[in-house]
Amino acid sequence: MRQLRGQERAITGNRQTSLAFAEAYGAGTIDDAAHSALLWCRERARELGVRTVSAGTGAALRMLAATADAKAVAEIGTGTGVSGIYLLHGMRPDGVLTTVDLEPERQVFAKQAFRAAGFAGNRARFIPGRALDVLPRLADGGYDLVFCDGDLLECLEYLAESLRLLRPGGLVCFQGVFTDGRTVDSAEQPAEVLRVRELLRAIRESSALVPALLPVGDGLLCAVKRA
């Protein structure tokens, strides 16, 4: 890699500073109860070795849920509840989050976190199990937004299910598509990174979707299902 000259270094530094500012910007726009709940479930995630969405990614999810006026959201990968709190904050007050995770222990933490954040118990439906076993049981066209934060090897299957689940004008979002910088690295990569590249290509080339790739967290790939 060639050495950066002064102006190039300044541009790179400014870009990194801007990205850090964007990440921090959303963190201060959530109420105290939710903030405390987020800190608690991030700590539980660290104990379990589970990665969570960043504050910037969470703020984007909340905004997208609000933009869609979302009443029904499906989430693949409950984790300890971080992304769910952001989604619920963006959804309509009567909206319901249907969240799927292979590990019931994580969902127990998420239930506690949602309650601590001030959400009623009927705002979330927890379904334990493998996403590709659960999703086919959900209603066609019944969802305003589908958030995918599961097994990257299954991302193309998640996309197919999302297109079935979403209403026209609904949104699908995939977390972690930068794969810690490996997606754009020319070196030999594992199967999950190759799968993400296929996902990026499939969404960009789909006539049924209007996509955007947001540089928050580890990359948030979003697309609107055309009417």
C-alpha positions as CSV (number, residue, x, y, z in Angstrom):
1,M,0.0,0.0,0.0
2,R,1.5,3.3,-1.0
3,Q,2.1,5.9,1.7
4,L,-0.5,8.6,2.0
5,R,0.5,12.2,1.3
6,G,-0.5,15.1,3.6
7,Q,-3.8,16.0,1.9
8,E,-4.8,12.4,1.5
9,R,-4.1,11.7,5.2
10,A,-6.2,14.7,6.2
11,I,-9.1,13.5,4.0
12,T,-8.8,10.0,5.5
13,G,-8.6,11.4,9.0
14,N,-11.6,13.6,8.5
15,R,-13.7,10.7,7.1
16,Q,-12.9,8.6,10.1
17,T,-13.8,11.5,12.4
18,S,-17.0,12.0,10.5
19,L,-18.0,8.3,10.8
20,A,-17.2,8.3,14.5
21,F,-19.4,11.5,14.9
22,A,-22.2,9.8,13.0
23,E,-22.0,6.8,15.3
24,A,-22.2,8.9,18.4
25,Y,-24.9,11.2,17.0
26,G,-27.7,8.7,17.4
27,A,-26.7,7.7,20.9
28,G,-28.0,10.9,22.5
29,T,-31.5,10.8,21.0
30,I,-33.0,8.0,23.1
31,D,-34.7,8.3,26.5
32,D,-33.1,7.5,29.8
33,A,-35.0,4.2,30.4
34,A,-34.1,2.9,27.0
35,H,-30.5,4.1,27.4
36,S,-30.1,2.2,30.7
37,A,-31.7,-0.9,29.2
38,L,-29.3,-0.7,26.2
39,L,-26.3,-0.6,28.5
40,W,-27.6,-3.6,30.5
41,C,-28.3,-5.8,27.4
42,R,-24.9,-4.8,25.8
43,E,-23.3,-6.0,29.0
44,R,-25.2,-9.3,28.8
45,A,-24.1,-9.6,25.2
46,R,-20.5,-9.2,26.1
47,E,-20.8,-11.9,28.7
48,L,-22.3,-14.3,26.1
49,G,-19.9,-13.3,23.4
50,V,-22.7,-11.9,21.2
51,R,-22.1,-9.0,18.9
52,T,-24.6,-6.2,19.0
53,V,-25.5,-3.4,16.6
54,S,-23.7,-0.1,17.1
55,A,-25.5,3.1,18.2
56,G,-25.3,4.4,14.7
57,T,-26.9,1.3,13.3
58,G,-29.5,1.3,16.0
59,A,-30.4,5.0,15.2
60,A,-30.7,4.1,11.5
61,L,-33.0,1.2,12.3
62,R,-35.2,3.3,14.5
63,M,-35.4,6.0,11.8
64,L,-36.3,3.4,9.1
65,A,-39.0,1.8,11.3
66,A,-40.5,5.3,11.8
67,T,-40.2,6.1,8.1
68,A,-42.1,2.9,7.3
69,D,-44.7,3.7,10.0
70,A,-44.0,0.1,11.0
71,K,-46.7,-1.8,12.8
72,A,-45.3,-5.3,12.1
73,V,-41.5,-5.9,12.1
74,A,-39.7,-9.3,11.9
75,E,-36.2,-9.6,13.3
76,I,-33.8,-12.5,12.6
77,G,-31.4,-12.6,15.6
78,T,-32.9,-11.4,18.8
79,G,-29.5,-11.3,20.6
80,T,-30.0,-9.7,24.0
81,G,-32.4,-7.1,22.7
82,V,-30.3,-4.2,21.6
83,S,-31.6,-3.9,18.0
84,G,-35.1,-4.7,19.2
85,I,-35.1,-1.7,21.5
86,Y,-34.2,0.6,18.7
87,L,-36.8,-1.0,16.3
88,L,-39.6,-0.7,18.9
89,H,-38.7,3.0,19.5
90,G,-39.2,3.7,15.8
91,M,-42.4,1.6,15.4
92,R,-45.9,2.7,15.9
93,P,-47.1,2.6,19.6
94,D,-49.3,-0.4,18.7
95,G,-46.6,-2.1,16.7
96,V,-45.5,-5.6,17.4
97,L,-41.9,-6.9,16.9
98,T,-41.7,-10.6,16.0
99,T,-38.1,-11.7,16.9
100,V,-36.5,-15.1,16.2
101,D,-33.4,-16.5,17.7
102,L,-31.8,-20.0,18.0
103,E,-30.8,-19.4,21.6
104,P,-33.8,-19.0,24.1
105,E,-31.4,-17.8,26.8
106,R,-30.7,-14.6,24.8
107,Q,-34.5,-14.0,24.4
108,V,-34.9,-14.1,28.2
109,F,-32.5,-11.2,28.4
110,A,-34.2,-9.4,25.6
111,K,-37.6,-9.7,27.4
112,Q,-36.1,-8.2,30.5
113,A,-34.5,-5.4,28.5
114,F,-37.7,-4.5,26.6
115,R,-39.6,-4.3,29.9
116,A,-36.9,-2.1,31.5
117,A,-37.1,0.2,28.4
118,G,-40.8,0.7,29.1
119,F,-42.4,-1.5,26.4
120,A,-45.5,-3.6,27.3
121,G,-45.2,-7.3,27.1
122,N,-47.6,-7.5,24.1
123,R,-45.2,-5.3,22.0
124,A,-42.9,-8.3,21.2
125,R,-43.4,-11.9,20.1
126,F,-40.5,-14.1,20.8
127,I,-40.0,-17.3,18.7
128,P,-37.1,-19.6,19.5
129,G,-35.7,-21.6,16.7
130,R,-33.8,-21.6,13.4
131,A,-34.8,-18.6,11.3
132,L,-35.3,-20.7,8.1
133,D,-37.7,-23.0,10.0
134,V,-39.7,-20.1,11.6
135,L,-39.9,-17.6,8.7
136,P,-42.0,-19.9,6.4
137,R,-44.7,-19.9,9.1
138,L,-45.1,-16.1,9.0
139,A,-47.7,-14.4,6.9
140,D,-47.1,-13.3,3.3
141,G,-47.0,-9.6,2.9
142,G,-47.7,-9.1,6.6
143,Y,-44.6,-7.1,7.6
144,D,-43.4,-3.5,7.1
145,L,-39.7,-4.2,7.9
146,V,-37.5,-7.3,8.1
147,F,-34.2,-6.9,10.0
148,C,-31.7,-9.7,9.3
149,D,-28.8,-10.2,11.8
150,G,-28.5,-13.9,11.7
151,D,-26.2,-16.5,10.0
152,L,-24.4,-14.8,7.1
153,L,-24.3,-18.1,5.3
154,E,-28.1,-18.0,5.1
155,C,-28.4,-14.4,4.0
156,L,-29.7,-15.2,0.5
157,E,-32.4,-17.4,2.0
158,Y,-33.3,-14.6,4.4
159,L,-33.6,-12.3,1.4
160,A,-36.0,-14.7,-0.4
161,E,-38.2,-15.0,2.7
162,S,-38.1,-11.2,3.3
163,L,-39.4,-10.5,-0.2
164,R,-42.4,-12.8,0.6
165,L,-43.0,-11.4,4.0
166,L,-42.8,-7.7,3.1
167,R,-45.7,-5.6,1.9
168,P,-45.1,-3.4,-1.1
169,G,-43.0,-0.4,0.1
170,G,-41.6,-2.5,3.0
171,L,-38.0,-2.5,4.0
172,V,-35.4,-5.3,4.4
173,C,-32.1,-4.6,6.2
174,F,-29.0,-6.7,6.6
175,Q,-26.6,-6.0,9.4
176,G,-22.8,-6.7,9.2
177,V,-22.3,-6.7,5.5
178,F,-18.8,-5.1,5.7
179,T,-17.7,-8.2,7.7
180,D,-15.0,-6.3,9.5
181,G,-13.6,-5.0,6.2
182,R,-13.3,-8.5,4.6
183,T,-16.1,-7.9,2.0
184,V,-13.9,-5.5,0.0
185,D,-10.6,-7.3,0.8
186,S,-9.1,-8.9,-2.3
187,A,-7.4,-11.7,-0.2
188,E,-9.0,-15.1,-0.1
189,Q,-12.1,-15.0,2.1
190,P,-14.2,-17.6,3.9
191,A,-17.6,-18.8,2.6
192,E,-19.7,-16.3,4.7
193,V,-17.9,-13.3,3.1
194,L,-18.4,-14.8,-0.4
195,R,-22.1,-15.2,0.5
196,V,-22.4,-11.6,1.6
197,R,-20.9,-10.5,-1.8
198,E,-23.6,-12.6,-3.5
199,L,-26.2,-10.8,-1.4
200,L,-24.9,-7.4,-2.3
201,R,-24.9,-8.2,-5.9
202,A,-28.4,-9.8,-5.8
203,I,-30.0,-6.8,-4.1
204,R,-28.3,-4.3,-6.3
205,E,-29.4,-6.2,-9.5
206,S,-32.9,-6.9,-8.3
207,S,-35.7,-5.1,-10.2
208,A,-37.9,-5.6,-7.2
209,L,-35.8,-3.6,-4.8
210,V,-34.4,-0.1,-4.4
211,P,-31.2,-0.5,-2.3
212,A,-28.8,1.6,-0.3
213,L,-25.7,0.6,1.7
214,L,-25.3,2.7,4.9
215,P,-21.8,3.0,6.4
216,V,-22.9,2.7,10.0
217,G,-21.6,0.0,12.4
218,D,-20.3,-2.9,10.3
219,G,-22.4,-1.9,7.4
220,L,-26.2,-1.8,7.1
221,L,-27.6,-2.9,3.7
222,C,-31.2,-1.7,3.2
223,A,-33.7,-2.1,0.3
224,V,-37.3,-1.0,-0.3
225,K,-39.6,-3.5,-2.0
226,R,-41.1,-1.9,-5.0
227,A,-44.9,-1.6,-5.2
